[in-house]
Amino acid sequence: MSVELLCEGLRFGEGPRWHDGKLWFSDFYDHEVKTVDLRGNVEAKLEIDGQPSGLGWLPDGGLLIVSMLDRRVLRFDGDLLVEHADLSGLAEFHCNDMTVDAVGRAYVGNFGFDLHAAEHSDDFAGAIRAYTGSTLARVDPDGSVHRAATALRFPNGTVITPDGRTLILAETMASRLTAFDVQNDGSLQNQRTWAELPGVAPDGICLDADGAIWVADALSPRCIRVGSGGAVLSEIDTGQKCFACMLGGDDGHTLFMLIGDGSHPDEAGVTRAGKIVTSRVSVGHAGLP
């Protein structure tokens, strides 16, 4: 599949969401939530001192934003930016990706340990072995915080099926996608492996109408489409490491891929090597986000 450049000059793009005719995303080290239209016009929308990551919308139109460094979820109603939930008592380290369901419940992951320090340490493999896992938080519409799942190996991108009954998330450090049954109160049960992905560091993910999942591979310059069980159905060469992906566009058939040379703040924070590239795909978007 051919790839086209949509925009460049980003520090580190994450959390892409198609909303109201534009792609919304977080640019970590610019501390900004931005949008880009299909002509490549980038616009800064909000400044987030605590470094933005996951994005999602409430049923009333309010925008939820993960504030990574202070472990909060913020809410923006178009005028005011306020705290929606404080995750500091539950999240083991920086918060990251988030998916908001149809009734306004937000599922938020966190690093669990200082990944960037480990990357520059003398024993990265040892740091990974010592990592005991992270908690996935559930934030209900009233802002109350609950443990949704524990001991996850770096919970990252998350999707919810169109019927709202299954949540699937990327466990980046376990090279797998993990599924749960969603109960009426938003709690998660029946944890199981949806796909083993050896050699892949699954980061952002998105779901298509055939039930396959596009997976951004943070280790490699590629975005792969996988089926339940782990079969790789398609692969797109992205030119740089791929950290996030989202299906959108007017018909849901444009795959947006957020790419860069790396995520470490000492590198991505001082360069503007981040880009968003697109590819047209045959199967359109489904589910959430």
VMD Tcl script that draws the C-alpha trace (Angstrom):
set ca {
  {0.00 0.00 0.00}
  {1.26 3.46 -0.85}
  {1.98 5.98 1.91}
  {1.56 9.74 1.67}
  {2.98 12.42 3.94}
  {0.27 14.45 5.66}
  {2.40 16.66 7.92}
  {5.84 16.83 9.51}
  {7.77 18.89 12.02}
  {6.20 17.25 15.09}
  {8.17 16.41 18.20}
  {6.30 13.21 19.15}
  {2.72 12.56 18.08}
  {0.43 10.20 19.99}
  {-3.23 9.50 20.74}
  {-4.71 10.17 17.27}
  {-8.51 10.47 17.09}
  {-10.67 11.37 14.09}
  {-13.30 13.89 15.23}
  {-15.41 16.48 13.42}
  {-13.52 16.32 10.15}
  {-10.01 16.50 11.58}
  {-7.42 14.28 13.18}
  {-6.82 15.28 16.77}
  {-3.57 14.19 18.44}
  {-1.15 14.98 21.24}
  {2.35 16.28 20.56}
  {4.09 15.20 23.79}
  {7.08 17.47 23.92}
  {5.34 20.53 22.53}
  {2.87 20.01 25.42}
  {0.03 20.62 22.99}
  {-3.12 18.97 21.70}
  {-3.24 19.63 17.95}
  {-5.40 18.95 14.93}
  {-4.53 18.33 11.30}
  {-6.97 18.41 8.40}
  {-6.79 16.34 5.24}
  {-4.80 19.10 3.53}
  {-2.07 18.88 6.15}
  {-2.89 22.08 8.03}
  {-1.80 21.71 11.66}
  {-3.37 23.79 14.42}
  {-2.53 23.89 18.14}
  {-5.73 23.63 20.20}
  {-4.69 23.34 23.85}
  {-1.52 23.63 25.90}
  {-1.11 20.94 28.57}
  {1.70 21.62 31.04}
  {1.66 18.02 32.29}
  {2.26 16.63 28.77}
  {-0.80 15.35 26.89}
  {-1.34 11.79 25.70}
  {-4.66 9.94 25.29}
  {-7.72 11.81 24.05}
  {-11.45 11.04 24.02}
  {-14.87 12.68 24.00}
  {-17.70 12.48 26.51}
  {-21.30 12.09 25.32}
  {-21.90 15.78 26.08}
  {-19.05 16.80 23.76}
  {-16.47 17.49 26.45}
  {-12.91 16.51 25.57}
  {-10.92 14.33 27.99}
  {-7.13 14.61 27.91}
  {-4.57 12.50 29.74}
  {-2.03 14.71 31.54}
  {0.87 12.29 31.71}
  {3.38 13.67 34.18}
  {0.95 14.60 36.96}
  {-1.18 11.49 36.35}
  {-4.49 13.22 35.80}
  {-7.33 13.25 33.30}
  {-8.42 16.76 32.34}
  {-11.74 17.87 30.84}
  {-12.20 20.70 28.35}
  {-15.71 21.99 27.60}
  {-14.64 24.47 24.92}
  {-13.93 27.23 27.44}
  {-12.54 25.82 30.68}
  {-9.87 23.18 31.29}
  {-10.42 21.43 34.63}
  {-9.43 18.26 36.43}
  {-11.75 15.35 35.69}
  {-9.89 12.66 37.65}
  {-6.72 12.25 39.72}
  {-4.98 8.94 38.99}
  {-1.91 9.57 41.14}
  {-3.06 7.14 43.82}
  {-3.41 4.30 41.33}
  {-1.01 4.82 38.41}
  {2.47 3.44 39.06}
  {4.16 5.92 36.68}
  {3.33 8.33 33.83}
  {-0.17 7.85 32.40}
  {-0.42 7.32 28.65}
  {-3.11 6.18 26.24}
  {-6.85 6.31 26.93}
  {-10.09 5.20 25.32}
  {-13.49 6.63 26.26}
  {-16.55 4.40 25.84}
  {-20.03 5.34 24.64}
  {-21.28 6.33 28.10}
  {-18.19 8.36 29.03}
  {-16.09 5.85 30.96}
  {-12.38 6.33 30.32}
  {-9.85 3.49 30.41}
  {-6.34 4.81 31.07}
  {-3.02 2.97 31.06}
  {0.32 3.95 32.56}
  {3.99 3.14 32.02}
  {4.42 1.34 35.34}
  {8.12 2.24 35.51}
  {10.58 4.81 34.20}
  {10.90 3.51 30.65}
  {13.04 6.36 29.37}
  {15.57 5.99 32.19}
  {15.71 2.25 31.54}
  {16.34 2.84 27.83}
  {19.51 4.78 28.66}
  {20.64 2.44 31.44}
  {23.35 -0.22 31.28}
  {20.82 -2.99 31.80}
  {17.60 -2.35 29.90}
  {16.81 -6.08 29.80}
  {17.16 -6.26 33.56}
  {14.81 -3.31 34.03}
  {12.21 -5.05 31.88}
  {12.57 -8.27 33.87}
  {12.09 -6.34 37.11}
  {8.95 -4.64 35.82}
  {5.99 -6.16 37.65}
  {3.25 -4.63 35.51}
  {0.86 -1.70 35.45}
  {-2.69 -0.94 36.44}
  {-5.38 -0.05 33.91}
  {-7.62 2.60 35.46}
  {-11.30 3.12 34.78}
  {-12.60 6.63 35.26}
  {-16.39 6.78 35.47}
  {-18.33 9.78 34.12}
  {-18.50 11.30 37.62}
  {-14.68 11.32 37.79}
  {-14.40 8.44 40.25}
  {-11.37 6.19 39.72}
  {-11.38 2.37 39.80}
  {-8.94 -0.45 39.10}
  {-10.00 -2.11 35.86}
  {-7.10 -4.57 35.54}
  {-3.69 -5.11 37.12}
  {-0.27 -6.59 36.32}
  {-0.46 -5.58 32.66}
  {2.81 -5.36 30.74}
  {2.67 -1.68 29.74}
  {-1.02 -1.19 28.80}
  {-1.13 1.06 25.78}
  {-3.51 1.53 22.83}
  {-7.05 0.30 23.49}
  {-10.15 -0.36 21.38}
  {-13.74 -1.23 22.21}
  {-15.86 -3.30 19.81}
  {-18.99 -1.76 18.25}
  {-21.32 -3.64 20.62}
  {-19.42 -2.23 23.60}
  {-18.92 -5.70 25.06}
  {-15.21 -6.33 24.38}
  {-12.18 -4.21 25.21}
  {-8.85 -5.06 23.58}
  {-5.58 -3.42 24.59}
  {-1.94 -3.56 23.56}
  {0.50 -4.86 26.16}
  {3.62 -3.31 24.67}
  {6.19 -5.12 26.82}
  {4.45 -8.48 26.39}
  {4.18 -8.33 22.57}
  {0.48 -9.16 22.66}
  {-3.05 -7.85 22.43}
  {-5.23 -8.72 25.42}
  {-9.03 -8.85 25.50}
  {-11.60 -8.44 28.28}
  {-15.37 -8.73 28.50}
  {-16.92 -5.39 29.49}
  {-19.65 -5.66 32.11}
  {-22.65 -3.31 32.41}
  {-20.89 -1.27 35.09}
  {-17.72 -0.97 33.01}
  {-15.74 -3.52 34.99}
  {-13.61 -5.98 33.03}
  {-13.73 -9.77 33.25}
  {-12.45 -12.86 31.39}
  {-8.95 -11.60 30.59}
  {-7.47 -13.50 27.64}
  {-4.89 -13.21 24.89}
  {-6.40 -11.90 21.65}
  {-3.19 -12.08 19.62}
  {0.42 -13.01 20.32}
  {2.75 -10.75 18.31}
  {6.33 -11.98 18.75}
  {8.95 -9.42 17.80}
  {6.40 -6.58 17.86}
  {6.05 -3.78 20.43}
  {2.35 -2.96 19.95}
  {1.73 0.70 20.77}
  {-1.34 2.49 19.35}
  {-4.09 0.36 17.80}
  {-7.38 0.80 15.95}
  {-10.19 -1.54 14.94}
  {-11.73 -2.06 11.50}
  {-15.15 -3.24 10.36}
  {-13.91 -6.80 9.71}
  {-12.79 -7.14 13.31}
  {-9.08 -6.87 12.49}
  {-6.78 -4.51 14.37}
  {-4.16 -2.17 12.95}
  {-1.11 -2.14 15.24}
  {1.63 0.48 15.36}
  {4.96 -1.30 15.96}
  {7.13 0.91 18.17}
  {10.18 -1.23 17.35}
  {9.97 -1.03 13.57}
  {9.00 1.25 10.67}
  {5.71 -0.50 10.07}
  {2.03 -0.67 10.85}
  {0.50 -4.14 10.69}
  {-3.08 -5.40 10.42}
  {-3.68 -8.50 12.51}
  {-6.54 -10.88 13.07}
  {-7.62 -12.65 16.24}
  {-4.91 -15.17 17.04}
  {-2.13 -13.03 15.62}
  {-2.12 -13.66 11.88}
  {-0.57 -10.68 10.08}
  {-3.01 -9.76 7.31}
  {-1.28 -6.64 5.91}
  {1.84 -4.60 6.53}
  {2.65 -0.99 5.67}
  {6.22 0.33 5.56}
  {6.09 3.67 7.39}
  {9.71 4.72 6.93}
  {10.17 5.49 10.64}
  {9.09 3.72 13.81}
  {5.30 3.76 14.10}
  {3.88 4.76 17.48}
  {0.17 5.25 16.85}
  {-2.50 4.72 14.21}
  {-6.15 5.61 13.64}
  {-8.73 4.99 10.94}
  {-10.66 8.06 9.90}
  {-11.28 10.47 7.08}
  {-14.71 11.20 5.66}
  {-15.39 7.52 4.94}
  {-13.28 5.88 7.66}
  {-10.90 4.34 5.12}
  {-7.87 6.59 5.71}
  {-5.28 5.08 8.02}
  {-3.34 7.78 9.85}
  {0.06 6.66 11.18}
  {2.13 8.73 13.62}
  {5.81 8.05 13.15}
  {9.20 9.25 14.39}
  {12.76 8.28 15.16}
  {12.08 7.54 18.82}
  {10.14 8.56 21.93}
  {12.88 9.46 24.41}
  {12.53 13.11 25.53}
  {16.27 13.76 25.16}
  {15.88 13.01 21.45}
  {12.27 13.57 20.37}
  {12.04 16.52 22.74}
  {14.72 18.49 20.91}
  {14.16 17.45 17.29}
  {11.16 17.71 15.02}
  {11.46 14.37 13.23}
  {7.86 13.34 13.91}
  {5.43 12.99 11.02}
  {1.93 11.81 10.21}
  {1.56 9.67 7.10}
  {-1.58 8.17 5.59}
  {-2.64 5.22 3.50}
  {-5.99 4.32 1.97}
  {-7.27 0.92 3.12}
  {-10.11 -1.29 1.92}
  {-11.82 -1.86 5.28}
  {-13.05 1.13 7.26}
  {-13.15 2.11 10.91}
  {-15.27 0.40 13.54}
  {-15.79 0.65 17.28}
  {-14.05 3.08 19.63}
  {-12.05 5.22 19.58}
}
mol new
graphics top color blue
foreach p $ca { graphics top sphere $p radius 0.5 }
foreach p [lrange $ca 0 end-1] q [lrange $ca 1 end] { graphics top cylinder $p $q radius 0.2 }
display resetview
